[in-house]
């Protein structure tokens, strides 16, 4: 089964490489534009989607001004309407900023409330979601909306509905989650595309170096001093 899983993951990434090329470029343009104008880029995901929100925050080869909005309940409240606004109190999204909201199903209130706040503030909204999953379910939010319906750019992870991608012989069990593998590939693809766009426009992108390399502390500190402290929601 491991070979089937790897083969399927490679197949999906190959499809993403072709099908999402233009969308990745659109997302990268929004990210590059935000950073070149000294605005922040935010990421949010609840539950396992939080892994993707953290994927491009504060890491080696990543862009410093990408702010991860934490989900302290780790998805346990993602179906509860009214919790999302609490998580972003004090952030005040504004025009020129860009926000990734990540949800495989795109149906739960918590990420939808973050997305609605992004749009109300005039910031750019990038949805990272599975269209196959979203289009097979109804919204759990009172608006009746799904995440992809709100976004300026939709990045489709090509993850099958339910995430578990493989069936086992003579068993009803399914396994082989793909949303994290595919979502991480898309997120990192946006970052490298955005870096290239900034360089082509003569802008030095604020890229961090691994803290396990000599000289990295000085390099990274210069970037952090230049851009300042991350904005933080009030609940932290």
N, C-alpha and C positions, 0 to 999 in steps of 0.2 A: 504493500500500500504506500510505502514511503516514496517509491518511484512514481506512482500515479500522482501523488500529491505534488511532487516537484515538477512533474511534467505539466500538470494543470496550472500551477503557479506561473511557470514560464510561458505557457500558452496565453494566460490572462495578461501578463505583463507585456507580451508581444502585441496583443490586441490594444492595450492601453497606449502603447507607444504610437500606434497609428491613429486610433479613434479619438484619443484625447489630446493629440498634438496641438491643435489650435486652441483648445480650452486651457491647456497648461501655459501656452504662450500668453493668452489673455490674462490669466491669473498672475503670471510673472510680471506682466506690464503694470498691473495694479500694485503689486508689492514693490517693484522698483520705483514707481512713481511716488508712493508713500514715503519711502526711505530717502529718496533724493530731495524731497521737500521737508525732511526732518519730522515726519510723522511716524507714529508707531504702527506696527502690525501686530494683531492679536490672534491667538488661537484658542478655541474652546471645543472640548468634547467631554461627554460624560461616560461613565462606565469604561469599557475597553476603548472607546473612541478617545479617551483622555491620553492614551498611549501615543496616538497620532498628534494630538495637540502638543505633547511634550517633545515629539520627535525632532522638531525644528527649532526648539527653544534652547539657547545657551549651550550649544554643542560644538564640537570641533568641526570647522568648515562651515558653520552656520552663521546666520546674520544676527548680530547682537540685538538690534531693536525689535526682535520678535518676542512678544510678551505672552506667556501662557497664563490663561485664566483658570485657576484650579477649580475642581469639583470635589469639595471635601467629603461629600457623601459617596463618591465613587460609583455614581449611577443609581444609588438606592432611592433617590428622590426624583429621578428623571421623568417619571410619569405624573409627578405632582405639579399641577398648575399653580403658579405664584412663587415658586422657588427660584426660577431663573433670574428675575430682577434683583433678588437679594444678592446673588453671586457677583453682580456687576455694579452694585452701588458705588458711586464715586468715580467710575471710569469715564462716563460721559462721552461716548463715541461721537466723533465729529467728521465733517467732510474732510477728505484727504487721507483719512486712516483706512486701513484695510483689515478685515476680520475674517478668519477662517472659522466656520462652524462645521463641525464634523459629526455626522450621525449616519450610521449605516442604513437604518430604516428611514430616517428623516421624519418620524411620526410623533416623537415624544415631546411633551410640553417644554421641558427644560431647555433643550437646544433651540426649539422654535421661539421661545421667549427671548433668548439671546439674539437670535436672528432678527426678530421684530424690532428689538431695541437698536440694533445696528442700522437698520433701514430708517428708523425714526430719527436717528442722529445724523443721517446723511453720509455715513461711512460706506465703503465698498464691502459687499458681502460675497464671499467665496464659499460655496457649499461643497463639502467632500462627502459623497453619499453613494449608495448603490441605487441606481435608477430601477434595476430589476426588482429590488426589494420594495422601494418606495411606491412604485406603481402597482404593487400587488396588495397594498394595505391601505387602510384609511387613517386619517390623522387622529391623534388622541388630544389635540389642542382644540379649544373652543372655537377658534377661527376656522377650523376645518382645513387649514393649509398644511402642506407638506414642505419640508425644508427646501427642496429644489425649486419650488414654485416662488420662493422669495428671493433667490440669489441673483446677483449680477453675473456670476460665472459659476457653472456647475462642473465639478470634476467627478466623473463617474468611475467608481472603483471597479466596476464590472463584477462585483461580488454577487453570487447567486442569493436569492431570497433565503433567509435563514442562516446564511454564512457557511454552515457546514456543507462542504462541497463534494464529499465522497460517500458512496453507499457501500455497505459490506455484504458479501454474499450470505444469503440465508439469514439475514438479520434486518430489523427495522432501523437499526442504529445508523446515524449519519455523523460524520466528523470531518476534520480537515478545514478549520477556519481559514479564510483567505483575507478578510477585511483588513487586518493589521499589516500583512505583507504587502498587499496591493496599495493600501492607503499610504503607507510609509514611502513606497516608491514614487507615488504621485507627489507627495509633499516635498520630498527631496528634489524631484525633477523641477518643481516650481522654483525652488531656491537656486539651483544652479543656473536655470534660465534667467532668473532675475539678476543674478550676479553678472552674467554675460551682458545683459542689457545695460546695466549700470556702467560697466567697463567701456562698452562701445560708445557711451555718451560722455566719456571722460570723467566719470564719477568714481571715486575709490570706495568700493563697497565695504561696510563695516563687518568684515569676516573674522570670526574668532579662530584661534589656533589651539590645538589640543594642549591642555595644561600639563600633559606628560612629555612635552617637547621642550628642550632648552630654549630660553628666551621668550617663552609664551606669556609668562606673567606680565612682562613689561608691555608686550604688544597688546594683549587683551585689556590691560588697565588703561592704556592710552585711548582705546575705543570706548571703554565704559566712562572715562572722564569726559570724553567729547560729547557723548549722547546723554549722559546723566542716568539717574536711577529709574528703574521701571515704574510705570504707574501701577498702583495697587488698589484693588477694591477694598472697601471699608471693613469687610468681614475678616480680612487677614490680620 
